[in-house]
Amino acid sequence: MVRFLEFLKQIIHLYQIVLIVTVILSWIFASGRISRYDPRLRSVMQALDAVTEPFLKRIRPWMPNTAPLDLAPLALWFLCIFIDTVIIDNLIDQLR
């Protein structure tokens, strides 16, 4: 069970990296430096959106409306940290 929880921690860390990449790419697209319709990045962005958007769309209704700034990725980041450090670490400590 401890191995599974450690594996789950690694999945959460990987998801946090994916979340960071998604946010950075959205900033690059918003700046106009790269077109969202660029065929090289379109498939990458679609894959990242497929992984992050299901969680972000559930968080957005709970976030305040800050028009140009989306705070949902930040809230999801903190949720990942909470699950990783509080819940999973406590379960690992209890099992050892």
Backbone atoms as SQL, in Angstrom:
CREATE TABLE atoms (id INTEGER PRIMARY KEY, chain TEXT, resi INTEGER, resn TEXT, atom TEXT, x REAL, y REAL, z REAL);
INSERT INTO atoms VALUES
  (1, 'A', 1, 'MET', 'N', 0.824, -1.199, 0.000),
  (2, 'A', 1, 'MET', 'CA', 0.000, 0.000, 0.000),
  (3, 'A', 1, 'MET', 'C', 0.868, 1.263, 0.000),
  (4, 'A', 2, 'VAL', 'N', 1.988, 1.208, 0.711),
  (5, 'A', 2, 'VAL', 'CA', 2.877, 2.369, 0.757),
  (6, 'A', 2, 'VAL', 'C', 3.440, 2.649, -0.633),
  (7, 'A', 3, 'ARG', 'N', 3.771, 1.595, -1.353),
  (8, 'A', 3, 'ARG', 'CA', 4.289, 1.789, -2.714),
  (9, 'A', 3, 'ARG', 'C', 3.257, 2.455, -3.617),
  (10, 'A', 4, 'PHE', 'N', 2.005, 2.043, -3.466),
  (11, 'A', 4, 'PHE', 'CA', 0.949, 2.661, -4.255),
  (12, 'A', 4, 'PHE', 'C', 0.812, 4.140, -3.921),
  (13, 'A', 5, 'LEU', 'N', 0.871, 4.488, -2.650),
  (14, 'A', 5, 'LEU', 'CA', 0.760, 5.882, -2.245),
  (15, 'A', 5, 'LEU', 'C', 1.953, 6.701, -2.740),
  (16, 'A', 6, 'GLU', 'N', 3.146, 6.115, -2.719),
  (17, 'A', 6, 'GLU', 'CA', 4.313, 6.814, -3.257),
  (18, 'A', 6, 'GLU', 'C', 4.186, 6.996, -4.764),
  (19, 'A', 7, 'PHE', 'N', 3.622, 5.991, -5.446),
  (20, 'A', 7, 'PHE', 'CA', 3.360, 6.117, -6.880),
  (21, 'A', 7, 'PHE', 'C', 2.340, 7.232, -7.132),
  (22, 'A', 8, 'LEU', 'N', 1.326, 7.301, -6.298),
  (23, 'A', 8, 'LEU', 'CA', 0.318, 8.349, -6.415),
  (24, 'A', 8, 'LEU', 'C', 0.931, 9.731, -6.214),
  (25, 'A', 9, 'LYS', 'N', 1.878, 9.842, -5.288),
  (26, 'A', 9, 'LYS', 'CA', 2.593, 11.112, -5.081),
  (27, 'A', 9, 'LYS', 'C', 3.345, 11.507, -6.348),
  (28, 'A', 10, 'GLN', 'N', 3.966, 10.542, -7.018),
  (29, 'A', 10, 'GLN', 'CA', 4.685, 10.833, -8.255),
  (30, 'A', 10, 'GLN', 'C', 3.735, 11.288, -9.366),
  (31, 'A', 11, 'ILE', 'N', 2.560, 10.683, -9.425),
  (32, 'A', 11, 'ILE', 'CA', 1.546, 11.096, -10.406),
  (33, 'A', 11, 'ILE', 'C', 1.110, 12.535, -10.139),
  (34, 'A', 12, 'ILE', 'N', 0.929, 12.879, -8.881),
  (35, 'A', 12, 'ILE', 'CA', 0.542, 14.248, -8.521),
  (36, 'A', 12, 'ILE', 'C', 1.646, 15.226, -8.907),
  (37, 'A', 13, 'HIS', 'N', 2.895, 14.860, -8.689),
  (38, 'A', 13, 'HIS', 'CA', 4.008, 15.744, -9.070),
  (39, 'A', 13, 'HIS', 'C', 4.059, 15.923, -10.589),
  (40, 'A', 14, 'LEU', 'N', 3.832, 14.857, -11.322),
  (41, 'A', 14, 'LEU', 'CA', 3.792, 14.952, -12.780),
  (42, 'A', 14, 'LEU', 'C', 2.636, 15.843, -13.230),
  (43, 'A', 15, 'TYR', 'N', 1.495, 15.704, -12.566),
  (44, 'A', 15, 'TYR', 'CA', 0.338, 16.537, -12.910),
  (45, 'A', 15, 'TYR', 'C', 0.629, 18.014, -12.640),
  (46, 'A', 16, 'GLN', 'N', 1.372, 18.307, -11.580),
  (47, 'A', 16, 'GLN', 'CA', 1.735, 19.691, -11.289),
  (48, 'A', 16, 'GLN', 'C', 2.630, 20.248, -12.393),
  (49, 'A', 17, 'ILE', 'N', 3.517, 19.441, -12.921),
  (50, 'A', 17, 'ILE', 'CA', 4.366, 19.889, -14.034),
  (51, 'A', 17, 'ILE', 'C', 3.514, 20.157, -15.260),
  (52, 'A', 18, 'VAL', 'N', 2.571, 19.271, -15.544),
  (53, 'A', 18, 'VAL', 'CA', 1.666, 19.475, -16.681),
  (54, 'A', 18, 'VAL', 'C', 0.867, 20.758, -16.492),
  (55, 'A', 19, 'LEU', 'N', 0.448, 21.020, -15.281),
  (56, 'A', 19, 'LEU', 'CA', -0.312, 22.242, -14.986),
  (57, 'A', 19, 'LEU', 'C', 0.538, 23.484, -15.232),
  (58, 'A', 20, 'ILE', 'N', 1.792, 23.452, -14.834),
  (59, 'A', 20, 'ILE', 'CA', 2.692, 24.587, -15.065),
  (60, 'A', 20, 'ILE', 'C', 2.899, 24.814, -16.555),
  (61, 'A', 21, 'VAL', 'N', 3.120, 23.746, -17.298),
  (62, 'A', 21, 'VAL', 'CA', 3.326, 23.872, -18.748),
  (63, 'A', 21, 'VAL', 'C', 2.081, 24.438, -19.411),
  (64, 'A', 22, 'THR', 'N', 0.918, 24.004, -18.976),
  (65, 'A', 22, 'THR', 'CA', -0.329, 24.518, -19.539),
  (66, 'A', 22, 'THR', 'C', -0.479, 26.015, -19.296),
  (67, 'A', 23, 'VAL', 'N', -0.177, 26.452, -18.097),
  (68, 'A', 23, 'VAL', 'CA', -0.291, 27.880, -17.760),
  (69, 'A', 23, 'VAL', 'C', 0.713, 28.695, -18.578),
  (70, 'A', 24, 'ILE', 'N', 1.947, 28.226, -18.671),
  (71, 'A', 24, 'ILE', 'CA', 2.968, 28.969, -19.423),
  (72, 'A', 24, 'ILE', 'C', 2.593, 29.049, -20.899),
  (73, 'A', 25, 'LEU', 'N', 2.117, 27.951, -21.476),
  (74, 'A', 25, 'LEU', 'CA', 1.699, 27.997, -22.880),
  (75, 'A', 25, 'LEU', 'C', 0.508, 28.934, -23.074),
  (76, 'A', 26, 'SER', 'N', -0.397, 28.970, -22.128),
  (77, 'A', 26, 'SER', 'CA', -1.541, 29.886, -22.272),
  (78, 'A', 26, 'SER', 'C', -1.072, 31.334, -22.229),
  (79, 'A', 27, 'TRP', 'N', -0.050, 31.627, -21.406),
  (80, 'A', 27, 'TRP', 'CA', 0.508, 32.983, -21.377),
  (81, 'A', 27, 'TRP', 'C', 1.178, 33.323, -22.704),
  (82, 'A', 28, 'ILE', 'N', 1.888, 32.367, -23.263),
  (83, 'A', 28, 'ILE', 'CA', 2.558, 32.601, -24.551),
  (84, 'A', 28, 'ILE', 'C', 1.522, 32.845, -25.640),
  (85, 'A', 29, 'PHE', 'N', 0.448, 32.050, -25.636),
  (86, 'A', 29, 'PHE', 'CA', -0.607, 32.248, -26.629),
  (87, 'A', 29, 'PHE', 'C', -1.300, 33.590, -26.431),
  (88, 'A', 30, 'ALA', 'N', -1.522, 33.987, -25.176),
  (89, 'A', 30, 'ALA', 'CA', -2.190, 35.257, -24.898),
  (90, 'A', 30, 'ALA', 'C', -1.333, 36.449, -25.307),
  (91, 'A', 31, 'SER', 'N', -0.019, 36.298, -25.252),
  (92, 'A', 31, 'SER', 'CA', 0.862, 37.394, -25.641),
  (93, 'A', 31, 'SER', 'C', 0.900, 37.590, -27.149),
  (94, 'A', 32, 'GLY', 'N', 0.466, 36.599, -27.895),
  (95, 'A', 32, 'GLY', 'CA', 0.453, 36.714, -29.343),
  (96, 'A', 32, 'GLY', 'C', 1.755, 36.298, -30.009),
  (97, 'A', 33, 'ARG', 'N', 2.692, 35.798, -29.255),
  (98, 'A', 33, 'ARG', 'CA', 3.972, 35.378, -29.830),
  (99, 'A', 33, 'ARG', 'C', 3.817, 34.138, -30.702),
  (100, 'A', 34, 'ILE', 'N', 2.944, 33.242, -30.270),
  (101, 'A', 34, 'ILE', 'CA', 2.687, 32.013, -31.021),
  (102, 'A', 34, 'ILE', 'C', 1.184, 31.888, -31.189),
  (103, 'A', 35, 'SER', 'N', 0.763, 31.507, -32.362),
  (104, 'A', 35, 'SER', 'CA', -0.659, 31.336, -32.628),
  (105, 'A', 35, 'SER', 'C', -1.155, 30.032, -32.012),
  (106, 'A', 36, 'ARG', 'N', -2.356, 30.086, -31.470),
  (107, 'A', 36, 'ARG', 'CA', -2.965, 28.890, -30.904),
  (108, 'A', 36, 'ARG', 'C', -3.254, 27.859, -31.996),
  (109, 'A', 37, 'TYR', 'N', -3.279, 28.294, -33.239),
  (110, 'A', 37, 'TYR', 'CA', -3.584, 27.410, -34.360),
  (111, 'A', 37, 'TYR', 'C', -2.335, 26.888, -35.048),
  (112, 'A', 38, 'ASP', 'N', -1.191, 27.126, -34.471),
  (113, 'A', 38, 'ASP', 'CA', 0.054, 26.581, -34.997),
  (114, 'A', 38, 'ASP', 'C', -0.030, 25.056, -34.934),
  (115, 'A', 39, 'PRO', 'N', 0.121, 24.368, -36.046),
  (116, 'A', 39, 'PRO', 'CA', -0.080, 22.910, -36.045),
  (117, 'A', 39, 'PRO', 'C', 0.898, 22.155, -35.150),
  (118, 'A', 40, 'ARG', 'N', 2.077, 22.709, -34.917),
  (119, 'A', 40, 'ARG', 'CA', 3.053, 22.014, -34.067),
  (120, 'A', 40, 'ARG', 'C', 2.625, 22.014, -32.607),
  (121, 'A', 41, 'LEU', 'N', 2.026, 23.101, -32.167),
  (122, 'A', 41, 'LEU', 'CA', 1.648, 23.213, -30.763),
  (123, 'A', 41, 'LEU', 'C', 0.180, 22.897, -30.496),
  (124, 'A', 42, 'ARG', 'N', -0.607, 22.840, -31.544),
  (125, 'A', 42, 'ARG', 'CA', -2.033, 22.603, -31.357),
  (126, 'A', 42, 'ARG', 'C', -2.299, 21.246, -30.716),
  (127, 'A', 43, 'SER', 'N', -1.624, 20.211, -31.189),
  (128, 'A', 43, 'SER', 'CA', -1.853, 18.882, -30.620),
  (129, 'A', 43, 'SER', 'C', -1.339, 18.808, -29.178),
  (130, 'A', 44, 'VAL', 'N', -0.233, 19.505, -28.888),
  (131, 'A', 44, 'VAL', 'CA', 0.291, 19.530, -27.522),
  (132, 'A', 44, 'VAL', 'C', -0.705, 20.224, -26.607),
  (133, 'A', 45, 'MET', 'N', -1.222, 21.355, -27.034),
  (134, 'A', 45, 'MET', 'CA', -2.166, 22.104, -26.205),
  (135, 'A', 45, 'MET', 'C', -3.473, 21.327, -26.015),
  (136, 'A', 46, 'GLN', 'N', -3.915, 20.612, -27.060),
  (137, 'A', 46, 'GLN', 'CA', -5.126, 19.803, -26.917),
  (138, 'A', 46, 'GLN', 'C', -4.917, 18.682, -25.907),
  (139, 'A', 47, 'ALA', 'N', -3.741, 18.073, -25.909),
  (140, 'A', 47, 'ALA', 'CA', -3.448, 17.006, -24.946),
  (141, 'A', 47, 'ALA', 'C', -3.386, 17.565, -23.525),
  (142, 'A', 48, 'LEU', 'N', -2.736, 18.705, -23.361),
  (143, 'A', 48, 'LEU', 'CA', -2.653, 19.319, -22.032),
  (144, 'A', 48, 'LEU', 'C', -4.032, 19.742, -21.541),
  (145, 'A', 49, 'ASP', 'N', -4.843, 20.307, -22.427),
  (146, 'A', 49, 'ASP', 'CA', -6.204, 20.695, -22.043),
  (147, 'A', 49, 'ASP', 'C', -7.045, 19.475, -21.665),
  (148, 'A', 50, 'ALA', 'N', -6.839, 18.369, -22.362),
  (149, 'A', 50, 'ALA', 'CA', -7.603, 17.151, -22.051),
  (150, 'A', 50, 'ALA', 'C', -7.279, 16.639, -20.661),
  (151, 'A', 51, 'VAL', 'N', -6.071, 16.887, -20.187),
  (152, 'A', 51, 'VAL', 'CA', -5.666, 16.418, -18.867),
  (153, 'A', 51, 'VAL', 'C', -6.057, 17.396, -17.770),
  (154, 'A', 52, 'THR', 'N', -5.952, 18.684, -18.038),
  (155, 'A', 52, 'THR', 'CA', -6.178, 19.673, -16.981),
  (156, 'A', 52, 'THR', 'C', -7.601, 20.228, -16.938),
  (157, 'A', 53, 'GLU', 'N', -8.234, 20.357, -18.066),
  (158, 'A', 53, 'GLU', 'CA', -9.524, 21.044, -18.124),
  (159, 'A', 53, 'GLU', 'C', -10.638, 20.357, -17.326),
  (160, 'A', 54, 'PRO', 'N', -10.709, 19.026, -17.262),
  (161, 'A', 54, 'PRO', 'CA', -11.782, 18.423, -16.456),
  (162, 'A', 54, 'PRO', 'C', -11.757, 18.854, -14.981),
  (163, 'A', 55, 'PHE', 'N', -10.594, 19.054, -14.430),
  (164, 'A', 55, 'PHE', 'CA', -10.493, 19.504, -13.038),
  (165, 'A', 55, 'PHE', 'C', -10.684, 21.017, -12.932),
  (166, 'A', 56, 'LEU', 'N', -10.134, 21.752, -13.888),
  (167, 'A', 56, 'LEU', 'CA', -10.237, 23.213, -13.839),
  (168, 'A', 56, 'LEU', 'C', -11.672, 23.690, -14.008),
  (169, 'A', 57, 'LYS', 'N', -12.452, 23.026, -14.850),
  (170, 'A', 57, 'LYS', 'CA', -13.834, 23.484, -15.062),
  (171, 'A', 57, 'LYS', 'C', -14.702, 23.242, -13.831),
  (172, 'A', 58, 'ARG', 'N', -14.299, 22.317, -12.955),
  (173, 'A', 58, 'ARG', 'CA', -15.038, 22.106, -11.709),
  (174, 'A', 58, 'ARG', 'C', -14.649, 23.132, -10.644),
  (175, 'A', 59, 'ILE', 'N', -13.457, 23.705, -10.767),
  (176, 'A', 59, 'ILE', 'CA', -12.976, 24.679, -9.793),
  (177, 'A', 59, 'ILE', 'C', -13.416, 26.096, -10.160),
  (178, 'A', 60, 'ARG', 'N', -13.497, 26.407, -11.447),
  (179, 'A', 60, 'ARG', 'CA', -13.792, 27.781, -11.894),
  (180, 'A', 60, 'ARG', 'C', -15.063, 28.390, -11.320),
  (181, 'A', 61, 'PRO', 'N', -16.164, 27.649, -11.189),
  (182, 'A', 61, 'PRO', 'CA', -17.365, 28.286, -10.615),
  (183, 'A', 61, 'PRO', 'C', -17.175, 28.756, -9.171),
  (184, 'A', 62, 'TRP', 'N', -16.224, 28.202, -8.456),
  (185, 'A', 62, 'TRP', 'CA', -15.984, 28.559, -7.070),
  (186, 'A', 62, 'TRP', 'C', -15.003, 29.717, -6.913),
  (187, 'A', 63, 'MET', 'N', -14.353, 30.093, -8.003),
  (188, 'A', 63, 'MET', 'CA', -13.329, 31.137, -7.952),
  (189, 'A', 63, 'MET', 'C', -13.946, 32.504, -8.217),
  (190, 'A', 64, 'PRO', 'N', -13.352, 33.566, -7.662),
  (191, 'A', 64, 'PRO', 'CA', -13.861, 34.919, -7.947),
  (192, 'A', 64, 'PRO', 'C', -13.593, 35.283, -9.408),
  (193, 'A', 65, 'ASN', 'N', -14.404, 36.181, -9.922),
  (194, 'A', 65, 'ASN', 'CA', -14.258, 36.602, -11.311),
  (195, 'A', 65, 'ASN', 'C', -13.164, 37.663, -11.411),
  (196, 'A', 66, 'THR', 'N', -11.998, 37.253, -11.852),
  (197, 'A', 66, 'THR', 'CA', -10.891, 38.170, -12.121),
  (198, 'A', 66, 'THR', 'C', -10.630, 38.082, -13.615),
  (199, 'A', 67, 'ALA', 'N', -11.364, 38.858, -14.366),
  (200, 'A', 67, 'ALA', 'CA', -11.543, 38.727, -15.809),
  (201, 'A', 67, 'ALA', 'C', -10.333, 38.209, -16.599),
  (202, 'A', 68, 'PRO', 'N', -9.234, 38.914, -16.697),
  (203, 'A', 68, 'PRO', 'CA', -8.189, 38.368, -17.565),
  (204, 'A', 68, 'PRO', 'C', -7.340, 37.295, -16.886),
  (205, 'A', 69, 'LEU', 'N', -7.434, 37.190, -15.579),
  (206, 'A', 69, 'LEU', 'CA', -6.591, 36.253, -14.844),
  (207, 'A', 69, 'LEU', 'C', -7.421, 35.080, -14.339),
  (208, 'A', 70, 'ASP', 'N', -7.029, 33.876, -14.719),
  (209, 'A', 70, 'ASP', 'CA', -7.720, 32.670, -14.279),
  (210, 'A', 70, 'ASP', 'C', -7.009, 32.121, -13.051),
  (211, 'A', 71, 'LEU', 'N', -7.692, 32.117, -11.926),
  (212, 'A', 71, 'LEU', 'CA', -7.098, 31.644, -10.679),
  (213, 'A', 71, 'LEU', 'C', -7.315, 30.148, -10.440),
  (214, 'A', 72, 'ALA', 'N', -8.070, 29.495, -11.306),
  (215, 'A', 72, 'ALA', 'CA', -8.350, 28.069, -11.126),
  (216, 'A', 72, 'ALA', 'C', -7.084, 27.211, -11.153),
  (217, 'A', 73, 'PRO', 'N', -6.111, 27.451, -12.043),
  (218, 'A', 73, 'PRO', 'CA', -4.885, 26.639, -11.976),
  (219, 'A', 73, 'PRO', 'C', -4.137, 26.793, -10.658),
  (220, 'A', 74, 'LEU', 'N', -4.143, 27.980, -10.096),
  (221, 'A', 74, 'LEU', 'CA', -3.484, 28.197, -8.810),
  (222, 'A', 74, 'LEU', 'C', -4.201, 27.423, -7.700),
  (223, 'A', 75, 'ALA', 'N', -5.522, 27.446, -7.728),
  (224, 'A', 75, 'ALA', 'CA', -6.295, 26.699, -6.735),
  (225, 'A', 75, 'ALA', 'C', -6.066, 25.192, -6.895),
  (226, 'A', 76, 'LEU', 'N', -5.992, 24.726, -8.133),
  (227, 'A', 76, 'LEU', 'CA', -5.724, 23.312, -8.376),
  (228, 'A', 76, 'LEU', 'C', -4.317, 22.939, -7.929),
  (229, 'A', 77, 'TRP', 'N', -3.372, 23.852, -8.113),
  (230, 'A', 77, 'TRP', 'CA', -1.995, 23.633, -7.656),
  (231, 'A', 77, 'TRP', 'C', -1.972, 23.440, -6.131),
  (232, 'A', 78, 'PHE', 'N', -2.658, 24.328, -5.404),
  (233, 'A', 78, 'PHE', 'CA', -2.709, 24.214, -3.954),
  (234, 'A', 78, 'PHE', 'C', -3.449, 22.950, -3.506),
  (235, 'A', 79, 'LEU', 'N', -4.458, 22.558, -4.245),
  (236, 'A', 79, 'LEU', 'CA', -5.166, 21.324, -3.938),
  (237, 'A', 79, 'LEU', 'C', -4.247, 20.112, -4.095),
  (238, 'A', 80, 'CYS', 'N', -3.435, 20.116, -5.141),
  (239, 'A', 80, 'CYS', 'CA', -2.457, 19.033, -5.337),
  (240, 'A', 80, 'CYS', 'C', -1.453, 18.996, -4.191),
  (241, 'A', 81, 'ILE', 'N', -0.996, 20.156, -3.767),
  (242, 'A', 81, 'ILE', 'CA', -0.054, 20.214, -2.649),
  (243, 'A', 81, 'ILE', 'C', -0.720, 19.682, -1.376),
  (244, 'A', 82, 'PHE', 'N', -1.958, 20.065, -1.145),
  (245, 'A', 82, 'PHE', 'CA', -2.682, 19.598, 0.042),
  (246, 'A', 82, 'PHE', 'C', -2.837, 18.081, 0.023),
  (247, 'A', 83, 'ILE', 'N', -3.257, 17.537, -1.103),
  (248, 'A', 83, 'ILE', 'CA', -3.429, 16.085, -1.206),
  (249, 'A', 83, 'ILE', 'C', -2.098, 15.375, -1.005),
  (250, 'A', 84, 'ASP', 'N', -1.049, 15.924, -1.592),
  (251, 'A', 84, 'ASP', 'CA', 0.276, 15.306, -1.509),
  (252, 'A', 84, 'ASP', 'C', 0.838, 15.346, -0.094),
  (253, 'A', 85, 'THR', 'N', 0.868, 16.521, 0.496),
  (254, 'A', 85, 'THR', 'CA', 1.572, 16.679, 1.768),
  (255, 'A', 85, 'THR', 'C', 0.738, 16.338, 2.992),
  (256, 'A', 86, 'VAL', 'N', -0.539, 16.594, 2.947),
  (257, 'A', 86, 'VAL', 'CA', -1.364, 16.352, 4.124),
  (258, 'A', 86, 'VAL', 'C', -1.976, 14.954, 4.090),
  (259, 'A', 87, 'ILE', 'N', -2.672, 14.644, 3.041),
  (260, 'A', 87, 'ILE', 'CA', -3.419, 13.386, 3.014),
  (261, 'A', 87, 'ILE', 'C', -2.503, 12.187, 2.776),
  (262, 'A', 88, 'ILE', 'N', -1.758, 12.207, 1.682),
  (263, 'A', 88, 'ILE', 'CA', -0.953, 11.029, 1.343),
  (264, 'A', 88, 'ILE', 'C', 0.188, 10.827, 2.332),
  (265, 'A', 89, 'ASP', 'N', 0.867, 11.892, 2.711),
  (266, 'A', 89, 'ASP', 'CA', 1.953, 11.739, 3.678),
  (267, 'A', 89, 'ASP', 'C', 1.458, 11.191, 5.013),
  (268, 'A', 90, 'ASN', 'N', 0.291, 11.632, 5.472),
  (269, 'A', 90, 'ASN', 'CA', -0.268, 11.106, 6.720),
  (270, 'A', 90, 'ASN', 'C', -0.653, 9.639, 6.581),
  (271, 'A', 91, 'LEU', 'N', -1.184, 9.261, 5.433),
  (272, 'A', 91, 'LEU', 'CA', -1.504, 7.846, 5.219),
  (273, 'A', 91, 'LEU', 'C', -0.242, 6.993, 5.204),
  (274, 'A', 92, 'ILE', 'N', 0.809, 7.492, 4.567),
  (275, 'A', 92, 'ILE', 'CA', 2.072, 6.753, 4.533),
  (276, 'A', 92, 'ILE', 'C', 2.630, 6.616, 5.945),
  (277, 'A', 93, 'ASP', 'N', 2.583, 7.680, 6.728),
  (278, 'A', 93, 'ASP', 'CA', 3.088, 7.619, 8.106),
  (279, 'A', 93, 'ASP', 'C', 2.276, 6.635, 8.962),
  (280, 'A', 94, 'GLN', 'N', 0.996, 6.572, 8.749),
  (281, 'A', 94, 'GLN', 'CA', 0.167, 5.644, 9.510),
  (282, 'A', 94, 'GLN', 'C', 0.433, 4.192, 9.139),
  (283, 'A', 95, 'LEU', 'N', 0.774, 3.967, 7.882),
  (284, 'A', 95, 'LEU', 'CA', 1.013, 2.603, 7.430),
  (285, 'A', 95, 'LEU', 'C', 2.390, 2.085, 7.793),
  (286, 'A', 96, 'ARG', 'N', 3.296, 2.956, 8.121),
  (287, 'A', 96, 'ARG', 'CA', 4.664, 2.515, 8.450),
  (288, 'A', 96, 'ARG', 'C', 4.794, 2.221, 9.889);
